[in-house]
Structure formats: C-alpha cells, structure tokens
Amino acid sequence: MTLYDHVQELRAELSRCCDPFEIRQIEAELAAAQAELARQAAAFEAWLARLE
C-alpha cells in the first residue's frame, strides 16, 4: 500500500469512527502519515529542481 493510499484509508476510517479514544488514535496516525507524505513531496520537488 502506498503512503497516499494509507492516508486515504485513515481518512475513511476516521469518517465512520465514533469512539473518542479511537478517533484520537486515528487522528494521530493520520497526522504522522500526512507529515511523511509532505516530507516525501518536498524531497521529490527538491530532486526535480536539481535536474533543471
């Protein structure tokens, strides 16, 4: 599963979750996954910039 797919899965899980404890867990995992996705995107953009 790609990181993007994992983020989408967490978003879907969060939308149907009603347990406050589980919501906090999913939100934390989602935030971490989104931060990693942003880090990877920035690294890719930097790599592309070096090619120009």
C-alpha distance matrix in Angstrom:
0.0 3.8 6.6 8.2 6.1 6.6 10.1 10.7 10.0 12.3 14.8 15.1 15.6 18.1 20.0 20.8 21.6 25.2 25.6 26.6 25.3 21.9 21.9 22.7 20.0 17.3 19.1 19.1 15.4 14.8 17.5 16.0 12.6 14.7 17.0 14.5 13.3 17.0 17.8 15.5 17.0 20.4 20.0 19.0 22.0 24.3 23.3 24.2 27.4 28.5 28.3 30.9
3.8 0.0 3.8 5.3 5.1 6.3 8.8 9.9 10.5 12.4 14.3 15.4 16.4 18.3 20.1 21.6 22.4 26.0 26.5 27.0 25.9 22.7 22.1 22.6 20.2 17.4 18.5 18.3 14.8 13.7 15.8 14.4 10.7 12.2 14.4 11.8 10.0 13.7 14.5 12.0 13.3 16.8 16.5 15.4 18.3 20.6 19.9 20.6 23.8 25.0 24.9 27.4
6.6 3.8 0.0 3.8 5.4 4.9 6.3 8.7 9.7 10.5 12.4 14.3 15.1 16.4 18.5 20.4 20.8 24.3 24.6 24.6 23.5 20.5 19.7 19.8 17.5 14.8 15.4 15.1 11.8 10.5 12.2 10.7 7.0 8.5 10.6 8.3 6.7 10.5 11.5 9.7 11.2 14.5 14.6 14.3 16.9 19.1 19.0 20.0 22.7 24.2 24.6 26.9
8.2 5.3 3.8 0.0 3.8 5.4 5.2 6.3 8.7 10.0 10.7 12.5 14.3 15.4 16.8 19.1 20.1 23.6 24.5 24.6 24.1 21.0 19.6 20.2 18.5 15.3 15.4 16.0 13.1 10.8 12.5 12.2 8.4 8.4 11.3 9.9 7.1 10.3 12.4 10.7 10.9 14.5 15.4 14.5 16.5 19.3 19.4 19.7 22.4 24.3 24.6 26.4
6.1 5.1 5.4 3.8 0.0 3.8 5.4 5.0 6.1 8.6 9.8 10.5 12.2 14.1 15.4 17.0 18.3 22.0 23.0 23.7 23.2 19.8 18.8 19.9 18.0 14.7 15.7 16.6 13.4 11.4 14.1 13.9 10.2 11.0 14.2 12.9 10.6 14.0 16.0 14.2 14.7 18.3 19.0 18.0 20.1 22.9 22.8 23.1 25.9 27.8 27.8 29.7
6.6 6.3 4.9 5.4 3.8 0.0 3.8 5.4 5.0 6.2 8.6 9.9 10.4 12.1 14.3 15.8 16.2 19.8 20.3 20.9 20.0 16.6 16.0 16.8 14.5 11.4 12.7 13.3 9.9 8.5 11.6 11.0 7.6 9.5 12.5 11.3 10.1 13.6 15.3 14.2 15.3 18.5 19.2 18.9 21.2 23.6 23.7 24.6 27.2 28.9 29.3 31.4
10.1 8.8 6.3 5.2 5.4 3.8 0.0 3.8 5.4 5.1 6.2 8.7 9.8 10.4 12.4 14.7 15.2 18.6 19.4 19.4 19.0 16.0 14.4 15.1 13.6 10.3 10.5 11.5 8.9 6.2 8.9 9.5 6.3 6.7 10.3 10.2 8.6 11.5 13.9 13.5 14.0 17.0 18.4 18.3 20.0 22.5 23.2 23.9 26.1 28.2 28.9 30.6
10.7 9.9 8.7 6.3 5.0 5.4 3.8 0.0 3.8 5.5 5.1 6.3 8.6 9.8 10.7 12.9 14.4 17.9 19.4 19.9 20.1 16.8 15.1 16.7 15.5 11.8 12.4 14.2 11.8 9.1 12.0 13.1 10.0 10.0 13.7 13.7 11.6 14.2 17.0 16.3 16.2 19.4 21.0 20.4 21.9 24.8 25.3 25.5 27.9 30.1 30.5 32.0
10.0 10.5 9.7 8.7 6.1 5.0 5.4 3.8 0.0 3.8 5.4 5.1 6.1 8.5 10.0 11.1 12.3 16.0 17.2 18.3 18.1 14.5 13.6 15.5 13.9 10.3 12.0 13.8 11.1 9.3 12.9 13.7 10.9 12.0 15.5 15.3 13.9 16.9 19.2 18.5 19.0 22.2 23.4 23.0 24.9 27.6 27.9 28.4 30.9 32.9 33.3 35.0
12.3 12.4 10.5 10.0 8.6 6.2 5.1 5.5 3.8 0.0 3.8 5.4 5.0 6.0 8.6 10.2 10.3 13.8 14.6 15.1 14.8 11.5 10.2 11.8 10.3 6.6 8.2 10.2 7.8 6.1 9.8 11.0 9.1 10.2 13.6 14.0 13.3 15.9 18.2 18.2 19.0 21.7 23.2 23.3 25.0 27.4 28.2 29.0 31.2 33.2 34.0 35.7
14.8 14.3 12.4 10.7 9.8 8.6 6.2 5.1 5.4 3.8 0.0 3.8 5.4 5.1 6.2 9.0 10.0 13.3 14.9 15.2 15.8 12.8 10.6 12.5 12.2 8.4 8.6 11.5 10.2 7.4 10.4 12.6 10.8 10.6 14.2 15.3 14.0 16.0 18.9 19.1 19.1 21.8 23.8 23.8 24.9 27.6 28.7 29.0 31.0 33.4 34.2 35.5
15.1 15.4 14.3 12.5 10.5 9.9 8.7 6.3 5.1 5.4 3.8 0.0 3.8 5.4 5.2 6.7 8.8 12.4 14.5 15.7 16.6 13.3 11.6 14.4 13.9 10.3 11.5 14.4 12.9 10.7 14.0 15.9 13.9 14.2 17.8 18.5 17.1 19.4 22.2 22.0 22.0 25.0 26.8 26.4 27.8 30.6 31.4 31.6 33.8 36.2 36.6 38.0
15.6 16.4 15.1 14.3 12.2 10.4 9.8 8.6 6.1 5.0 5.4 3.8 0.0 3.8 5.5 5.5 6.2 10.0 11.4 13.0 13.4 9.9 9.0 11.9 11.1 7.8 10.0 12.8 11.3 10.1 13.7 15.3 13.9 14.9 18.2 18.9 18.2 20.6 23.1 23.2 23.7 26.5 28.1 28.1 29.7 32.2 33.0 33.6 35.8 38.0 38.6 40.2
18.1 18.3 16.4 15.4 14.1 12.1 10.4 9.8 8.5 6.0 5.1 5.4 3.8 0.0 3.8 5.5 5.1 8.3 9.8 10.5 11.5 8.6 6.3 9.3 9.6 6.4 7.4 10.9 10.5 9.0 11.9 14.3 13.6 14.0 17.1 18.5 18.1 19.9 22.5 23.2 23.5 25.9 27.9 28.2 29.4 31.9 33.1 33.7 35.6 37.9 38.8 40.2
20.0 20.1 18.5 16.8 15.4 14.3 12.4 10.7 10.0 8.6 6.2 5.2 5.5 3.8 0.0 3.8 5.8 8.5 11.3 12.2 14.1 11.6 9.2 12.4 13.2 10.2 10.7 14.3 14.1 12.1 14.7 17.5 16.5 16.3 19.6 21.1 20.1 21.8 24.7 25.2 25.1 27.6 29.8 29.8 30.8 33.5 34.8 35.0 36.8 39.4 40.1 41.3
20.8 21.6 20.4 19.1 17.0 15.8 14.7 12.9 11.1 10.2 9.0 6.7 5.5 5.5 3.8 0.0 3.8 6.6 9.6 11.8 13.6 10.9 9.5 13.3 13.7 11.2 12.7 16.1 15.7 14.4 17.4 19.7 18.8 19.2 22.4 23.7 22.9 24.8 27.6 27.9 28.1 30.8 32.7 32.7 33.9 36.6 37.7 37.9 40.0 42.4 43.1 44.4
21.6 22.4 20.8 20.1 18.3 16.2 15.2 14.4 12.3 10.3 10.0 8.8 6.2 5.1 5.8 3.8 0.0 3.8 6.0 8.2 9.8 7.3 6.4 10.2 10.8 9.0 10.8 13.9 14.0 13.5 16.3 18.5 18.1 18.9 21.8 23.2 23.0 24.9 27.4 28.0 28.6 31.0 32.8 33.2 34.5 37.0 38.1 38.8 40.7 42.9 43.9 45.3
25.2 26.0 24.3 23.6 22.0 19.8 18.6 17.9 16.0 13.8 13.3 12.4 10.0 8.3 8.5 6.6 3.8 0.0 3.8 6.2 8.9 7.8 7.0 10.5 12.0 11.2 12.5 15.5 16.3 16.1 18.4 20.7 21.0 21.6 24.2 25.9 26.0 27.6 30.0 31.0 31.6 33.7 35.7 36.3 37.5 39.8 41.2 41.9 43.6 45.9 47.0 48.3
25.6 26.5 24.6 24.5 23.0 20.3 19.4 19.4 17.2 14.6 14.9 14.5 11.4 9.8 11.3 9.6 6.0 3.8 0.0 3.8 5.6 5.3 6.0 8.8 10.0 10.5 12.0 14.3 15.4 16.0 18.1 20.0 20.7 21.9 24.0 25.6 26.2 27.9 29.9 31.1 32.1 34.0 35.8 36.7 38.1 40.1 41.5 42.5 44.2 46.3 47.6 49.1
26.6 27.0 24.6 24.6 23.7 20.9 19.4 19.9 18.3 15.1 15.2 15.7 13.0 10.5 12.2 11.8 8.2 6.2 3.8 0.0 3.8 5.5 5.0 6.3 8.7 9.9 10.4 12.4 14.4 15.0 16.3 18.5 19.9 20.7 22.4 24.4 25.3 26.6 28.5 30.1 31.0 32.6 34.5 35.8 36.9 38.7 40.4 41.5 42.9 45.0 46.6 48.0
25.3 25.9 23.5 24.1 23.2 20.0 19.0 20.1 18.1 14.8 15.8 16.6 13.4 11.5 14.1 13.6 9.8 8.9 5.6 3.8 0.0 3.8 5.4 5.3 6.4 8.8 10.0 10.9 12.7 14.3 15.6 17.0 18.6 20.0 21.5 23.1 24.4 25.9 27.4 29.0 30.4 31.9 33.5 34.9 36.3 37.9 39.4 40.8 42.3 44.1 45.8 47.4
21.9 22.7 20.5 21.0 19.8 16.6 16.0 16.8 14.5 11.5 12.8 13.3 9.9 8.6 11.6 10.9 7.3 7.8 5.3 5.5 3.8 0.0 3.8 5.4 5.0 6.1 8.5 9.9 10.6 12.0 14.1 15.4 16.3 18.0 19.9 21.1 22.2 24.0 25.7 26.8 28.2 30.1 31.5 32.7 34.3 36.0 37.3 38.6 40.3 42.1 43.6 45.3
21.9 22.1 19.7 19.6 18.8 16.0 14.4 15.1 13.6 10.2 10.6 11.6 9.0 6.3 9.2 9.5 6.4 7.0 6.0 5.0 5.4 3.8 0.0 3.8 5.4 5.2 6.0 8.6 9.9 10.2 12.0 14.2 15.1 16.0 18.0 19.8 20.5 22.0 24.0 25.4 26.3 28.1 30.0 31.0 32.3 34.2 35.7 36.8 38.3 40.4 41.8 43.3
22.7 22.6 19.8 20.2 19.9 16.8 15.1 16.7 15.5 11.8 12.5 14.4 11.9 9.3 12.4 13.3 10.2 10.5 8.8 6.3 5.3 5.4 3.8 0.0 3.8 5.5 5.0 6.2 8.6 9.7 10.5 12.4 14.2 15.1 16.5 18.5 19.8 20.9 22.5 24.3 25.5 26.9 28.6 30.1 31.3 32.9 34.6 36.0 37.3 39.2 40.9 42.5
20.0 20.2 17.5 18.5 18.0 14.5 13.6 15.5 13.9 10.3 12.2 13.9 11.1 9.6 13.2 13.7 10.8 12.0 10.0 8.7 6.4 5.0 5.4 3.8 0.0 3.8 5.5 5.2 6.3 8.5 10.0 10.8 12.4 14.2 15.5 16.8 18.3 20.1 21.3 22.7 24.4 25.9 27.2 28.7 30.3 31.8 33.2 34.7 36.3 38.0 39.6 41.4
17.3 17.4 14.8 15.3 14.7 11.4 10.3 11.8 10.3 6.6 8.4 10.3 7.8 6.4 10.2 11.2 9.0 11.2 10.5 9.9 8.8 6.1 5.2 5.5 3.8 0.0 3.8 5.4 5.1 5.9 8.5 9.8 10.3 11.9 14.0 15.2 16.1 18.0 19.7 20.8 22.1 24.0 25.5 26.6 28.1 30.0 31.2 32.5 34.2 36.1 37.4 39.2
19.1 18.5 15.4 15.4 15.7 12.7 10.5 12.4 12.0 8.2 8.6 11.5 10.0 7.4 10.7 12.7 10.8 12.5 12.0 10.4 10.0 8.5 6.0 5.0 5.5 3.8 0.0 3.8 5.5 5.0 6.0 8.6 9.8 10.3 12.1 14.2 15.0 16.2 18.1 19.8 20.7 22.2 24.1 25.4 26.6 28.3 30.0 31.2 32.6 34.6 36.2 37.7
19.1 18.3 15.1 16.0 16.6 13.3 11.5 14.2 13.8 10.2 11.5 14.4 12.8 10.9 14.3 16.1 13.9 15.5 14.3 12.4 10.9 9.9 8.6 6.2 5.2 5.4 3.8 0.0 3.8 5.4 5.1 6.3 8.7 9.9 10.7 12.5 14.2 15.4 16.6 18.5 20.0 21.2 22.7 24.4 25.8 27.1 28.7 30.3 31.6 33.3 35.2 36.9
15.4 14.8 11.8 13.1 13.4 9.9 8.9 11.8 11.1 7.8 10.2 12.9 11.3 10.5 14.1 15.7 14.0 16.3 15.4 14.4 12.7 10.6 9.9 8.6 6.3 5.1 5.5 3.8 0.0 3.8 5.5 5.2 6.1 8.6 9.9 10.7 12.2 14.2 15.3 16.5 18.3 20.0 21.1 22.5 24.3 25.8 27.0 28.6 30.3 31.8 33.4 35.3
14.8 13.7 10.5 10.8 11.4 8.5 6.2 9.1 9.3 6.1 7.4 10.7 10.1 9.0 12.1 14.4 13.5 16.1 16.0 15.0 14.3 12.0 10.2 9.7 8.5 5.9 5.0 5.4 3.8 0.0 3.8 5.4 5.1 6.0 8.5 9.8 10.3 12.1 14.1 15.2 16.2 18.2 19.8 20.8 22.3 24.2 25.5 26.7 28.3 30.3 31.7 33.3
17.5 15.8 12.2 12.5 14.1 11.6 8.9 12.0 12.9 9.8 10.4 14.0 13.7 11.9 14.7 17.4 16.3 18.4 18.1 16.3 15.6 14.1 12.0 10.5 10.0 8.5 6.0 5.1 5.5 3.8 0.0 3.8 5.5 5.1 6.1 8.6 9.8 10.5 12.2 14.2 15.2 16.4 18.3 19.9 20.9 22.4 24.3 25.6 26.8 28.8 30.5 32.0
16.0 14.4 10.7 12.2 13.9 11.0 9.5 13.1 13.7 11.0 12.6 15.9 15.3 14.3 17.5 19.7 18.5 20.7 20.0 18.5 17.0 15.4 14.2 12.4 10.8 9.8 8.6 6.3 5.2 5.4 3.8 0.0 3.8 5.5 5.1 6.3 8.6 9.9 10.5 12.3 14.2 15.3 16.5 18.4 20.0 21.1 22.6 24.4 25.7 27.2 29.1 31.0
12.6 10.7 7.0 8.4 10.2 7.6 6.3 10.0 10.9 9.1 10.8 13.9 13.9 13.6 16.5 18.8 18.1 21.0 20.7 19.9 18.6 16.3 15.1 14.2 12.4 10.3 9.8 8.7 6.1 5.1 5.5 3.8 0.0 3.8 5.4 5.1 6.1 8.6 9.8 10.5 12.2 14.2 15.3 16.4 18.3 19.9 21.0 22.5 24.3 25.9 27.3 29.2
14.7 12.2 8.5 8.4 11.0 9.5 6.7 10.0 12.0 10.2 10.6 14.2 14.9 14.0 16.3 19.2 18.9 21.6 21.9 20.7 20.0 18.0 16.0 15.1 14.2 11.9 10.3 9.9 8.6 6.0 5.1 5.5 3.8 0.0 3.8 5.4 4.9 6.1 8.5 9.8 10.4 12.2 14.1 15.2 16.3 18.3 19.8 20.9 22.4 24.4 25.9 27.4
17.0 14.4 10.6 11.3 14.2 12.5 10.3 13.7 15.5 13.6 14.2 17.8 18.2 17.1 19.6 22.4 21.8 24.2 24.0 22.4 21.5 19.9 18.0 16.5 15.5 14.0 12.1 10.7 9.9 8.5 6.1 5.1 5.4 3.8 0.0 3.8 5.4 5.1 6.1 8.6 9.8 10.5 12.3 14.2 15.3 16.5 18.3 19.9 21.0 22.8 24.7 26.3
14.5 11.8 8.3 9.9 12.9 11.3 10.2 13.7 15.3 14.0 15.3 18.5 18.9 18.5 21.1 23.7 23.2 25.9 25.6 24.4 23.1 21.1 19.8 18.5 16.8 15.2 14.2 12.5 10.7 9.8 8.6 6.3 5.1 5.4 3.8 0.0 3.8 5.4 4.9 6.1 8.5 9.8 10.5 12.2 14.1 15.2 16.4 18.3 19.9 21.2 22.9 25.0
13.3 10.0 6.7 7.1 10.6 10.1 8.6 11.6 13.9 13.3 14.0 17.1 18.2 18.1 20.1 22.9 23.0 26.0 26.2 25.3 24.4 22.2 20.5 19.8 18.3 16.1 15.0 14.2 12.2 10.3 9.8 8.6 6.1 4.9 5.4 3.8 0.0 3.8 5.4 5.1 6.2 8.6 9.9 10.5 12.3 14.2 15.3 16.5 18.3 20.1 21.4 23.2
17.0 13.7 10.5 10.3 14.0 13.6 11.5 14.2 16.9 15.9 16.0 19.4 20.6 19.9 21.8 24.8 24.9 27.6 27.9 26.6 25.9 24.0 22.0 20.9 20.1 18.0 16.2 15.4 14.2 12.1 10.5 9.9 8.6 6.1 5.1 5.4 3.8 0.0 3.8 5.4 5.0 6.1 8.6 9.8 10.4 12.2 14.1 15.2 16.4 18.5 20.2 21.6
17.8 14.5 11.5 12.4 16.0 15.3 13.9 17.0 19.2 18.2 18.9 22.2 23.1 22.5 24.7 27.6 27.4 30.0 29.9 28.5 27.4 25.7 24.0 22.5 21.3 19.7 18.1 16.6 15.3 14.1 12.2 10.5 9.8 8.5 6.1 4.9 5.4 3.8 0.0 3.8 5.5 5.2 6.2 8.6 9.9 10.6 12.3 14.3 15.3 16.8 18.8 20.6
15.5 12.0 9.7 10.7 14.2 14.2 13.5 16.3 18.5 18.2 19.1 22.0 23.2 23.2 25.2 27.9 28.0 31.0 31.1 30.1 29.0 26.8 25.4 24.3 22.7 20.8 19.8 18.5 16.5 15.2 14.2 12.3 10.5 9.8 8.6 6.1 5.1 5.4 3.8 0.0 3.8 5.4 5.1 6.1 8.6 9.8 10.5 12.3 14.2 15.5 16.9 19.1
17.0 13.3 11.2 10.9 14.7 15.3 14.0 16.2 19.0 19.0 19.1 22.0 23.7 23.5 25.1 28.1 28.6 31.6 32.1 31.0 30.4 28.2 26.3 25.5 24.4 22.1 20.7 20.0 18.3 16.2 15.2 14.2 12.2 10.4 9.8 8.5 6.2 5.0 5.5 3.8 0.0 3.8 5.4 5.1 6.1 8.6 9.8 10.5 12.3 14.4 15.6 17.1
20.4 16.8 14.5 14.5 18.3 18.5 17.0 19.4 22.2 21.7 21.8 25.0 26.5 25.9 27.6 30.8 31.0 33.7 34.0 32.6 31.9 30.1 28.1 26.9 25.9 24.0 22.2 21.2 20.0 18.2 16.4 15.3 14.2 12.2 10.5 9.8 8.6 6.1 5.2 5.4 3.8 0.0 3.8 5.4 5.1 6.1 8.6 9.8 10.5 12.5 14.5 15.8
20.0 16.5 14.6 15.4 19.0 19.2 18.4 21.0 23.4 23.2 23.8 26.8 28.1 27.9 29.8 32.7 32.8 35.7 35.8 34.5 33.5 31.5 30.0 28.6 27.2 25.5 24.1 22.7 21.1 19.8 18.3 16.5 15.3 14.1 12.3 10.5 9.9 8.6 6.2 5.1 5.4 3.8 0.0 3.8 5.5 5.1 6.2 8.7 9.9 10.8 12.8 14.9
19.0 15.4 14.3 14.5 18.0 18.9 18.3 20.4 23.0 23.3 23.8 26.4 28.1 28.2 29.8 32.7 33.2 36.3 36.7 35.8 34.9 32.7 31.0 30.1 28.7 26.6 25.4 24.4 22.5 20.8 19.9 18.4 16.4 15.2 14.2 12.2 10.5 9.8 8.6 6.1 5.1 5.4 3.8 0.0 3.8 5.4 5.0 6.2 8.6 10.0 10.9 13.1
22.0 18.3 16.9 16.5 20.1 21.2 20.0 21.9 24.9 25.0 24.9 27.8 29.7 29.4 30.8 33.9 34.5 37.5 38.1 36.9 36.3 34.3 32.3 31.3 30.3 28.1 26.6 25.8 24.3 22.3 20.9 20.0 18.3 16.3 15.3 14.1 12.3 10.4 9.9 8.6 6.1 5.1 5.5 3.8 0.0 3.8 5.4 5.1 6.2 8.7 10.0 11.1
24.3 20.6 19.1 19.3 22.9 23.6 22.5 24.8 27.6 27.4 27.6 30.6 32.2 31.9 33.5 36.6 37.0 39.8 40.1 38.7 37.9 36.0 34.2 32.9 31.8 30.0 28.3 27.1 25.8 24.2 22.4 21.1 19.9 18.3 16.5 15.2 14.2 12.2 10.6 9.8 8.6 6.1 5.1 5.4 3.8 0.0 3.8 5.4 5.1 6.4 8.9 10.4
23.3 19.9 19.0 19.4 22.8 23.7 23.2 25.3 27.9 28.2 28.7 31.4 33.0 33.1 34.8 37.7 38.1 41.2 41.5 40.4 39.4 37.3 35.7 34.6 33.2 31.2 30.0 28.7 27.0 25.5 24.3 22.6 21.0 19.8 18.3 16.4 15.3 14.1 12.3 10.5 9.8 8.6 6.2 5.0 5.4 3.8 0.0 3.8 5.4 5.2 6.7 9.3
24.2 20.6 20.0 19.7 23.1 24.6 23.9 25.5 28.4 29.0 29.0 31.6 33.6 33.7 35.0 37.9 38.8 41.9 42.5 41.5 40.8 38.6 36.8 36.0 34.7 32.5 31.2 30.3 28.6 26.7 25.6 24.4 22.5 20.9 19.9 18.3 16.5 15.2 14.3 12.3 10.5 9.8 8.7 6.2 5.1 5.4 3.8 0.0 3.8 5.4 5.2 6.9
27.4 23.8 22.7 22.4 25.9 27.2 26.1 27.9 30.9 31.2 31.0 33.8 35.8 35.6 36.8 40.0 40.7 43.6 44.2 42.9 42.3 40.3 38.3 37.3 36.3 34.2 32.6 31.6 30.3 28.3 26.8 25.7 24.3 22.4 21.0 19.9 18.3 16.4 15.3 14.2 12.3 10.5 9.9 8.6 6.2 5.1 5.4 3.8 0.0 3.8 5.4 5.5
28.5 25.0 24.2 24.3 27.8 28.9 28.2 30.1 32.9 33.2 33.4 36.2 38.0 37.9 39.4 42.4 42.9 45.9 46.3 45.0 44.1 42.1 40.4 39.2 38.0 36.1 34.6 33.3 31.8 30.3 28.8 27.2 25.9 24.4 22.8 21.2 20.1 18.5 16.8 15.5 14.4 12.5 10.8 10.0 8.7 6.4 5.2 5.4 3.8 0.0 3.8 5.5
28.3 24.9 24.6 24.6 27.8 29.3 28.9 30.5 33.3 34.0 34.2 36.6 38.6 38.8 40.1 43.1 43.9 47.0 47.6 46.6 45.8 43.6 41.8 40.9 39.6 37.4 36.2 35.2 33.4 31.7 30.5 29.1 27.3 25.9 24.7 22.9 21.4 20.2 18.8 16.9 15.6 14.5 12.8 10.9 10.0 8.9 6.7 5.2 5.4 3.8 0.0 3.8
30.9 27.4 26.9 26.4 29.7 31.4 30.6 32.0 35.0 35.7 35.5 38.0 40.2 40.2 41.3 44.4 45.3 48.3 49.1 48.0 47.4 45.3 43.3 42.5 41.4 39.2 37.7 36.9 35.3 33.3 32.0 31.0 29.2 27.4 26.3 25.0 23.2 21.6 20.6 19.1 17.1 15.8 14.9 13.1 11.1 10.4 9.3 6.9 5.5 5.5 3.8 0.0
